[in-house]
Amino acid sequence: IPPGWHGWMHHRTDTPPSKENYAAKEWEKAHRANPTGSPQAYRPPGSLSATGERPRVTGDYDAWTPGN
């Protein structure tokens, strides 16, 4: 939530920002909506959501095969 509303919700002020002339401080960043679950969400390298396929396994891993 934006900083002005955060202060009101946590009882740091009695007046909500909509009832006063709230002005953000120059050092406050603009509010950004949480992109989780949307196409703008962060998907790290190797994520199935990022590429659609799992990266090939490297290193000392050998897949188990029945009978071996």
N, C-alpha and C positions, 0 to 999 in steps of 0.2 A: 504494500500500500504506500501511497505517497507520504513523505515525512510529516506533513501537516496533520494528516489523518492519524498517523501512527502516534503522534503526541497526544491527540485527543483520546484515542482508544486505550492508551496506557495511562490515562488520568494525569498527564503532565499539564494539561490545560482544561478549563471547564467549557470553553467555547469551541465548537467544531469549525473547521476552516470555511465551511459554506456560510457561516454567520458573521464572519469578520473579513477584513481585507488581508488575507494571508498572502505573503510574498515569500517565495523560496529564497534562501540565502545564496550568494554568488558561488559558494563552494559546494552546494547541493547538486547532485546529479539529477537529471530528468528521470521521471518514473518510466520504467519499461515493464510491460506485461510479461508474465512468466510464459515462455514458449513451450514448456513441457507438453508433449502430446501433439504438437503441431509440426508442420513441415520445417519450421525455423528452429526446432529443438537441436541441441548439440548431440552429435552422434560421433563418438570417438573412433579412431582408426581401428578396424577389426570388428566393429559392431555389425551384427547382421542387418540392422536397420540402415546402416550407412552404405553398404555395398550390395546387399542382397545375397551374399554368399560368404561362407566361412573361409578365412585365409588358410592356405596350405600349411600343414604341420611341418615344422623343421626341428632339428635337434636329435635327441636320443630316443624319441618315441617310436615304437614299432607297434602297429595295430595288431591286435590279437586275431588269430584265425583259428577256427575250430579244427581240431585234429593235429595241431602243431605244438 
